[in-house]
Amino acid sequence: MLSLEAIQQRLAAYLSQQWQTPVEVESISQIFGGASRDTYRLRVTSSLGERGLIVRCDPPSSLIDTERALEYGAYLAIYPTAIPVPEALYLENDPVWLEQPFSIMAEIESGISAVADLTAAQRASIGQQKWHILGRLAALDPVELGFDKLTAVPLPMNCASEQLAYWARVIADDAMHPQPIAAAAIRWLRRNLPPAPQKLAVVHGDYRSGNFLFEPDGAITAILDWEMCHIGDPLEDLAWSLDPLWCWESPALAGRLLPPSEAIAIWEKSSGLRVDPLHFTWWRVFAALKGLAIWISSTENFQNGESQAAILALAGWMMTDRQNRILLDYLSVHSKHEYGGEL
């Protein structure tokens, strides 16, 4: 594994080649907390001026197996729209530079990601923006944006079943011991598949508090972490954003920001779509199962020594327990669903 100093030197050489002018990396620091990429913040100077950059580098193992080209392509596609994202600059697959593939984006030089210490007024403002942006994303045409060149376009009727099959396979492949709650949830989800979505949309895949930057008294400045994006049912993103896991000590506030009913109303108005409570129940249960699959995978990565990142161990222990409890709460209510399916 390269030292921070070595990464600094190699990135200076890489940028000098790309920009055809000498580049100095004045400072570099690692941003901790991410689970799918090693992330670094740079301050660089050259004859072109001074600017901040963010480098996302593939680690030997990550919490989520993702395709860097998809994430990078998503930034390129979304950047010209009204959805705020960083500008994508380079995607480098040759490991000669950093021993792993990496991407480089322009740094968003203002904004924070933590919502825990916001005032009530700030929570209301940021929450309104959060679900308005998600609604606007749902309203976009993924093919017009070029996402059909980045990822498969599912048949509308298959959106739910394909996502369920993917995450059920993750659990089957990575579980280190029986997962009876997950098995019960998978049975229920298979028996109660929802109808086709109102429209196909770009699904961010991890739209939650912590994955966007904002000014506490101003605007959301960037939506981050598109590595799980795909084309699908826009209700998938809405359900994920409302998962109780993101509430922590504020169970009445989705993502610690707004009551779920308010978040849904904002999303409906901004997207022009309607949330059918019956169909949305399926996506709420699915979101909890997907979260559980991610934490199960992190446990496997840590236990097998593929990574010693502390965040994987923490997720595998604490998050798995919490997500199981969320699933149990859902299944205790919906074990006999209006669709007729039982566990």
C-alpha positions in Angstrom: 0.0 0.0 0.0 1.4 3.4 -1.0 2.2 6.0 1.6 0.4 9.3 1.6 3.7 11.0 0.5 4.0 8.5 -2.4 0.4 9.2 -3.5 1.1 12.9 -3.4 4.2 12.6 -5.6 2.5 10.3 -8.1 -0.6 12.4 -8.4 1.6 15.5 -9.1 3.3 13.6 -11.9 -0.1 12.4 -13.2 -1.7 15.8 -13.3 1.5 17.3 -14.8 1.1 14.9 -17.7 -2.7 15.5 -18.0 -2.4 19.3 -18.0 0.9 19.5 -19.9 2.4 21.9 -17.2 4.2 21.3 -13.9 1.8 20.7 -11.1 2.6 20.8 -7.4 0.3 19.0 -4.9 0.6 21.5 -2.0 -1.3 19.3 0.5 -3.0 16.0 0.6 -5.2 14.4 3.3 -7.3 11.2 3.4 -11.0 11.6 4.0 -12.2 8.8 6.3 -15.6 7.3 6.6 -16.3 6.0 3.1 -16.7 2.3 2.6 -16.3 1.8 -1.1 -13.3 3.9 -2.1 -10.2 5.4 -0.5 -10.8 9.1 -0.8 -8.2 11.9 -0.7 -8.5 15.7 -0.7 -5.7 17.6 -2.7 -4.7 21.2 -3.0 -2.8 21.7 -6.3 -1.1 24.7 -8.0 0.1 25.1 -11.5 0.4 27.7 -14.2 -3.4 27.2 -14.6 -4.0 28.4 -11.0 -4.8 26.8 -7.7 -7.7 24.5 -7.1 -8.9 21.7 -4.8 -9.4 18.1 -6.1 -10.9 14.9 -4.8 -9.4 11.6 -5.7 -11.3 8.3 -5.3 -9.1 5.3 -5.4 -10.1 1.6 -5.5 -9.0 -0.2 -2.3 -8.1 -3.9 -2.4 -11.5 -4.6 -0.9 -14.6 -2.5 -0.3 -17.9 -2.7 1.4 -19.7 -2.6 -1.9 -18.4 -4.1 -5.1 -19.0 -1.3 -7.6 -17.9 -0.3 -11.0 -15.8 2.9 -11.1 -16.8 3.7 -14.7 -20.5 3.7 -13.7 -19.9 6.2 -10.9 -17.7 8.4 -13.0 -20.2 8.3 -15.9 -23.0 9.2 -13.6 -21.2 12.4 -12.5 -20.6 13.3 -16.2 -24.2 12.7 -17.1 -25.8 14.5 -14.1 -23.4 17.5 -14.0 -25.2 19.5 -16.7 -28.6 19.1 -15.0 -30.0 21.0 -12.0 -28.9 18.2 -9.7 -25.8 19.5 -7.9 -22.8 17.2 -8.3 -19.0 17.7 -8.5 -17.4 18.1 -11.9 -15.8 14.8 -13.0 -12.3 15.4 -14.5 -10.4 12.1 -15.0 -11.0 8.4 -14.9 -7.8 6.4 -14.8 -7.8 2.6 -15.1 -4.1 2.1 -15.5 -2.7 0.9 -12.1 0.8 2.2 -12.9 0.0 5.5 -11.2 -1.4 4.5 -7.8 -1.4 0.7 -8.0 -5.2 0.9 -8.2 -7.6 2.6 -10.6 -8.9 6.0 -9.5 -11.0 9.0 -10.5 -10.5 12.7 -10.0 -13.2 15.3 -9.4 -13.3 19.0 -8.7 -13.6 19.7 -5.0 -16.8 21.3 -3.7 -15.1 23.8 -1.4 -18.1 24.7 0.7 -20.5 22.6 2.6 -20.7 19.9 5.4 -22.4 16.5 5.5 -23.3 16.1 9.2 -26.9 16.9 10.0 -27.0 16.0 13.7 -26.3 19.5 15.1 -28.7 21.5 12.8 -31.3 23.8 14.3 -35.0 23.0 13.7 -35.1 25.7 11.0 -32.0 24.4 9.3 -33.3 20.8 9.4 -36.5 22.0 7.7 -34.7 23.9 5.0 -32.2 21.3 4.2 -34.8 18.5 4.3 -37.0 20.4 1.9 -34.1 20.7 -0.5 -33.0 17.1 0.0 -36.3 15.6 -1.1 -37.0 18.3 -3.7 -33.7 17.3 -5.4 -34.6 13.6 -5.2 -37.9 14.4 -6.8 -36.3 16.3 -9.6 -33.9 13.4 -10.2 -36.9 11.0 -10.5 -38.5 13.3 -13.0 -35.4 13.2 -15.4 -35.3 10.8 -18.4 -32.4 8.4 -17.8 -32.1 7.6 -21.5 -32.0 11.3 -22.5 -29.2 11.6 -19.9 -27.3 8.7 -21.5 -27.6 6.3 -18.6 -28.5 3.5 -21.1 -24.9 3.7 -22.2 -23.7 3.2 -18.6 -26.0 0.5 -17.2 -28.8 -1.8 -18.3 -32.3 -0.5 -18.9 -34.6 -3.0 -17.2 -38.1 -3.8 -18.4 -40.4 -1.8 -16.1 -42.1 -4.9 -14.8 -38.7 -6.3 -13.8 -37.4 -3.4 -11.7 -38.3 -4.9 -8.3 -37.6 -8.5 -9.1 -34.1 -7.8 -10.5 -33.1 -5.6 -7.5 -34.4 -8.3 -5.1 -32.5 -11.0 -6.9 -29.3 -9.0 -6.8 -29.3 -8.3 -3.1 -30.6 -11.8 -2.2 -27.6 -13.2 -4.1 -25.2 -10.9 -2.1 -26.7 -12.3 1.1 -26.4 -15.9 -0.1 -22.8 -15.4 -1.2 -21.5 -13.5 1.7 -23.5 -14.6 4.8 -21.2 -16.3 7.3 -24.0 -17.9 9.2 -27.8 -18.4 8.7 -29.8 -15.2 8.3 -33.4 -16.2 9.2 -34.7 -12.6 9.2 -33.3 -11.9 5.8 -34.7 -15.3 4.5 -38.2 -14.4 5.8 -38.0 -10.9 4.2 -36.9 -12.4 0.9 -39.8 -14.8 0.9 -42.3 -12.0 1.6 -40.8 -9.7 -1.0 -40.9 -12.5 -3.7 -44.6 -13.2 -2.9 -45.6 -9.5 -2.9 -43.8 -8.0 -5.9 -45.1 -4.5 -6.8 -46.4 -3.5 -10.2 -44.2 -1.7 -12.8 -43.1 1.8 -11.8 -44.9 4.9 -13.0 -41.7 5.7 -15.0 -38.1 4.5 -15.2 -35.7 6.9 -13.5 -32.1 7.3 -12.5 -31.9 5.6 -9.0 -29.0 7.1 -7.0 -28.8 3.9 -4.9 -27.6 5.5 -1.6 -29.5 8.7 -1.3 -29.3 9.5 2.4 -28.1 12.0 5.0 -24.3 11.9 4.9 -24.1 11.5 1.2 -24.6 15.2 0.3 -22.9 18.4 1.1 -24.8 21.5 2.2 -24.4 25.0 3.8 -26.3 24.9 7.1 -28.0 28.2 6.4 -28.0 27.9 2.6 -28.2 25.3 -0.2 -27.3 21.7 -0.8 -24.1 22.0 -2.8 -23.5 18.5 -4.0 -25.0 15.0 -4.1 -22.2 12.5 -3.6 -21.5 8.7 -3.9 -23.2 7.5 -7.0 -21.5 4.2 -7.1 -24.7 2.2 -6.7 -26.7 4.2 -9.3 -28.8 2.4 -11.9 -32.0 2.7 -13.8 -35.1 1.6 -12.0 -38.2 2.5 -10.0 -37.8 5.9 -8.4 -39.6 4.7 -5.3 -36.5 2.7 -4.5 -34.5 5.9 -3.7 -37.4 7.4 -1.8 -37.7 4.3 0.4 -33.9 4.2 1.0 -33.9 7.8 2.0 -36.6 7.1 4.6 -35.1 4.0 6.1 -35.2 4.1 10.0 -31.4 3.4 10.0 -30.7 7.0 9.0 -32.9 8.4 11.9 -30.8 7.2 14.8 -31.9 9.1 17.9 -34.6 11.1 15.9 -37.1 8.3 15.0 -39.8 10.9 14.0 -37.5 12.6 11.5 -36.5 10.9 8.2 -32.7 11.3 7.8 -32.9 13.4 11.0 -34.5 16.2 9.0 -38.2 16.0 8.3 -41.2 13.8 9.2 -41.6 11.1 6.6 -45.0 12.4 5.5 -43.5 15.8 4.7 -40.6 14.3 2.8 -43.0 12.2 0.7 -45.2 15.2 0.0 -42.2 17.2 -1.2 -41.0 14.3 -3.4 -44.4 13.9 -5.0 -44.7 17.6 -5.8 -41.2 17.8 -7.3 -41.3 14.5 -9.2 -44.9 14.7 -10.4 -45.3 11.1 -9.3 -47.6 9.6 -6.7 -46.6 7.3 -3.8 -49.1 4.5 -3.5 -48.8 3.3 0.1 -49.4 -0.3 -0.8 -46.6 -0.4 -3.4 -44.3 1.8 -1.3 -44.5 -0.8 1.5 -42.7 -3.2 -0.7 -39.9 -0.8 -1.3 -39.6 0.1 2.4 -39.1 -3.6 3.2 -36.7 -4.0 0.3 -34.6 -1.0 1.5 -34.1 -2.6 4.9 -33.1 -5.9 3.2 -30.7 -4.1 0.9 -29.1 -2.4 3.9 -28.8 -5.8 5.7 -27.1 -7.3 2.6 -24.5 -4.5 2.6 -23.7 -5.0 6.3 -23.5 -8.8 5.8 -21.1 -8.2 3.0 -18.9 -5.9 5.1 -18.7 -8.5 7.8 -17.5 -11.1 5.3 -14.9 -8.7 3.9 -13.5 -8.0 7.4 -13.6 -11.5 8.7 -11.9 -13.0 5.7 -9.1 -10.4 5.9 -9.9 -8.8 2.6 -9.9 -5.5 4.5 -9.0 -4.4 8.0 -10.9 -1.1 7.7 -12.6 -0.5 11.0 -15.7 0.8 9.4 -16.4 -2.6 7.9 -16.2 -4.3 11.3 -18.4 -1.6 12.8 -21.0 -1.9 10.1 -20.9 -5.7 10.3 -21.7 -5.6 14.0 -23.9 -2.6 14.8 -25.6 -2.0 11.5 -26.5 -5.7 11.0 -28.3 -5.8 14.3 -30.1 -2.5 13.7 -31.2 -3.5 10.2 -32.5 -6.8 11.4 -34.6 -5.1 14.0 -36.0 -2.7 11.4 -36.9 -5.7 9.2 -38.6 -7.5 12.1 -40.7 -4.4 12.8 -41.8 -4.3 9.1 -42.5 -8.0 8.9 -44.5 -8.1 12.1 -46.8 -5.5 10.6 -46.9 -6.8 7.0 -46.7 -10.6 7.5 -50.2 -10.7 6.0 -50.1 -8.1 3.3 -53.0 -6.8 1.3 -51.5 -8.6 -1.7 -52.2 -11.8 0.1 -48.6 -12.9 0.6 -47.4 -14.4 3.9 -43.9 -15.1 5.2 
